[in-house]
Amino acid sequence: MALIEAEVPINELDVYGDTASHIAVRMARTSILRILIRHGADLSIRNSTRQTPKDLAKSI
């Protein structure tokens, strides 16, 4: 929530090419992922390994 309250762009990439959605999936934080989606997270963004958050979820 701090990212949203600070108005950080929700689809910003980190140094690994991950968005907050990628990280939430990797950490199995479904409640955070739901919040990100409600605030406009783009689940089609691919990270540096060409994976979307959905791709990551399938591999866990």
C-alpha positions in Angstrom: 0.0 0.0 0.0 2.9 2.4 0.6 3.8 2.3 -3.1 0.2 3.2 -4.0 -0.1 5.9 -1.3 3.2 7.4 -2.5 1.9 7.4 -6.0 4.8 5.4 -7.3 4.0 4.2 -10.9 2.5 0.8 -10.3 4.1 -0.8 -13.4 7.6 0.6 -12.7 10.3 -2.0 -13.4 13.1 -2.7 -10.9 16.7 -3.5 -11.9 15.7 -7.1 -12.7 12.8 -6.0 -14.9 10.2 -7.0 -12.4 7.1 -5.0 -11.5 5.5 -5.1 -8.1 3.1 -7.7 -9.6 6.0 -10.0 -10.5 7.4 -9.7 -6.9 3.9 -10.3 -5.3 3.5 -13.5 -7.3 7.0 -14.7 -6.5 6.4 -14.1 -2.8 2.9 -15.7 -3.0 1.3 -12.5 -1.7 -2.1 -12.9 -3.3 -3.7 -10.1 -1.2 -1.1 -7.6 -2.4 -1.5 -8.8 -6.0 -5.3 -8.2 -5.8 -4.6 -4.6 -4.6 -2.1 -4.0 -7.4 -4.7 -5.3 -10.0 -7.4 -3.0 -8.5 -5.0 -0.1 -8.9 -4.2 -0.8 -12.6 -1.3 -3.3 -12.6 -0.5 -4.4 -16.1 -0.2 -8.2 -15.9 1.1 -8.4 -19.5 4.4 -6.8 -18.7 7.3 -9.2 -19.2 10.4 -9.1 -17.0 14.0 -9.6 -18.0 13.5 -13.3 -18.4 10.4 -12.6 -20.6 7.9 -13.8 -18.0 4.7 -12.2 -17.1 3.3 -12.5 -13.5 1.0 -15.2 -14.8 4.0 -17.1 -16.2 5.7 -16.9 -12.8 2.5 -18.1 -11.0 2.4 -21.2 -13.3 6.0 -22.1 -12.4 5.6 -21.9 -8.6 
